[in-house]
Amino acid sequence: MSIFLGILLTLIVLLIVVMIHELGHFVTARLTGMRVEEFGIGIPPRARSLWTDKKGTEYTLNWLPIGGFVRILGENPQDGNNTAKWSFIIKPWISRVIVLAAGVTMNFVLAFVVFTGLFLYWMTPMAIIPLEWYQSQILPSAHEAIASSYLTHNGLIVTSISGSIAERAGVGSGEYVVDINSIHPQTAQDIIDIITKNEIITLTLWTPSVPPNTRVVHMNPKNGKVGMQIGYRDLHINTNKQIQYSGFEALSMWARETVATTRITLAFLSQMVVGLFAARSEVEHTEAKNMLAGPIGLGSTFVQIVEDHVPLATILVMIALLSINLWVINILPFPALDGGRIVTTTLYSISSYFPHGKQYFSRVEGAIHAIGFMLLLAFMLYVSGLDILRFF
């Protein structure tokens, strides 16, 4: 039963995020005088036509329930509808860009509504991520989680690396840090910052089993390093941690959280791309593949959410994070994505200043987006294959 409910929840969430995106294209196309020929729920092949409105838009239901689309007259310069006054391609450049950018804008608005509502009500962090200084309360780093009491511990433990400065100075294995340069550190990052910024390090250590228990070692870092591993003693997650703000403070936190989660998305995306196509080791390549997840991977996550009886607030956070992911990815200047179409529609307008420029460029544009679509489709199949191997 939980598998069925998890799959159903996945489809509902994807439908919300994608249809909000397509609604942006639909509304702005109508407002700028373009004719929307079809508003499709799901991905073709078509299951059935639902109805046609007074402005000639056909609403359809399609067999693959993982998204949707809006088909605008003249969106493809090669479709032969580039002379009608309500055609996409004949409208001013600014109107076309507004329509193309409206989808990602609506995803941004969706994240705003969800984050603000949850900050006004209450929410809990989703996970601790291996990135520092992104100032996210929903996806905090270890440093941020400890600072906000979401993550608690009973002290910091250090272990020297063989042959390192720390080992030569007398740092052993599993010793507790009392202070470093007279500062009591709260996180591993605090120790790293002090070592990086100082030429002389005075480290007070405590070893319960070795009287007199407390001792002091001195080190001189080289290139901001001493060769020491840092860990935590009795690390625990505070599952009762709640985040709540009021009034304009909630709006301020929405802005900070949206910026933070956008930066996190871009950071993970860049790591993934480098790991997949320019990995320096097999481990880095494997880690990049593990970061990939498609609809099947997302479905597995929601099945787990259903089984664990996760509260509605967490599901809403997932919707906001997926919405941010969609707008970040879609705004990239890659063919067939909204960002790529903004680039090509701009180049199409520039080509009008050259003899037969639009005619030649429209042929090139069609090929560019066709190749881009095929690459995206191949990538989706690759990700789906990884999901199948991972979960089945």
Secondary structure as GFF3:
##gff-version 3
##sequence-region A 1 392
A	DSSP	alpha_helix	2	31	.	.	.	ID=ss1
A	DSSP	beta_strand	36	52	.	.	.	ID=ss2
A	DSSP	beta_strand	58	72	.	.	.	ID=ss3
A	DSSP	three_ten_helix	77	79	.	.	.	ID=ss4
A	DSSP	three_ten_helix	88	90	.	.	.	ID=ss5
A	DSSP	alpha_helix	93	120	.	.	.	ID=ss6
A	DSSP	alpha_helix	142	147	.	.	.	ID=ss7
A	DSSP	beta_strand	151	152	.	.	.	ID=ss8
A	DSSP	beta_strand	156	160	.	.	.	ID=ss9
A	DSSP	alpha_helix	165	169	.	.	.	ID=ss10
A	DSSP	beta_strand	175	180	.	.	.	ID=ss11
A	DSSP	alpha_helix	188	197	.	.	.	ID=ss12
A	DSSP	beta_strand	201	206	.	.	.	ID=ss13
A	DSSP	beta_strand	214	219	.	.	.	ID=ss14
A	DSSP	beta_strand	228	232	.	.	.	ID=ss15
A	DSSP	beta_strand	236	237	.	.	.	ID=ss16
A	DSSP	alpha_helix	247	277	.	.	.	ID=ss17
A	DSSP	alpha_helix	282	291	.	.	.	ID=ss18
A	DSSP	alpha_helix	295	307	.	.	.	ID=ss19
A	DSSP	alpha_helix	312	330	.	.	.	ID=ss20
A	DSSP	alpha_helix	338	351	.	.	.	ID=ss21
A	DSSP	alpha_helix	357	391	.	.	.	ID=ss22
###
